[in-house]
């Protein structure tokens, strides 16, 4: 067993100061991913800064109609929150599609965003993996990659991001709130995670020492029709083969607003900007949906064993968009 230091700060400021003072530190929230990786030897922190008791566990209505979710709100609590179920149903659906009830009771909002890929080559320290050990190679490219990326991947990495919640946040135009050595800032959820490029070890745009303090759900997407669908190998406790989160507003017979994101197709939740641009101003017909989704997925570069993901994602997207448009059609 590798020894490590342990600190339990009482404020966000204390947490970031402790992190800065302890080389090789990691923040610990619910621990549902970090502790697993420590057991596997993938993560070997010199210190853990336990943020689990910081006052970041509430959901707060803001005057502008938005909803602030603290970074330590448990996934099960967030999925069941009345404001989320009523105003952002796609988020509740995505959370309930992830993991198991026991894990959702422990997992946090911030930790969900920071979970690392479930690529078996990343999790096996005997295998080459550029994400775990830069420059060692990508074992998945010529190995087992049925579950891996078809969009945005690089020669260095073909891993996918595992979160369901993050896909819904991307479609909702949510923002991730951060606090670090340079103070507070926020970034769009759709831009928080990175494509691999030649630096696959960097999962997110988070800066050294920064701590996720919350997620802001905007008032602009509150109450709009939204839906999440996920395809997986078994009915529960399985990561997605492909998933879709969508927000669709139809007014005066045309699409007034669209927010669409794919999950399990790329190194990050894939915001479907091409599809959205093609839909806004168009009638919500099956033909329009097919054209818009096909434009997005034409950028896919499937590998030897995962080409099935493209038609699977297409079918999910068309089903979700059709369901959301049905009330307007009738």
Secondary structure, DSSP 8 states (H G I E B T S, - for coil): ----EEE--SSHHHHHHHHHHSTTEEEESS-TTHHHHHHHTS---SEEEE-TTSS---EEE-TTS-EEEETT-BHHHHHH-HHHHHH-HHHHHHHHTSS-HHHHHH-BHHHHHH-----HHHH-TTS-BTTTSTTS-BHHHHS--TTS-SSS--SS-------SHHHHHHHTT-EEEEEETTEEEEEEHHHHB---TT-TT--BS--TT-EEEEEEE-GGGTTS-EEEEEE-SSSSS---SEEEEEEEEEETTEEEEEEEEEESSSSS-EE-HHHHHHHBTS---HHHHHHHHHHHHTT----TT-THHHHHHHHHHHHHHHHHHHHHH-
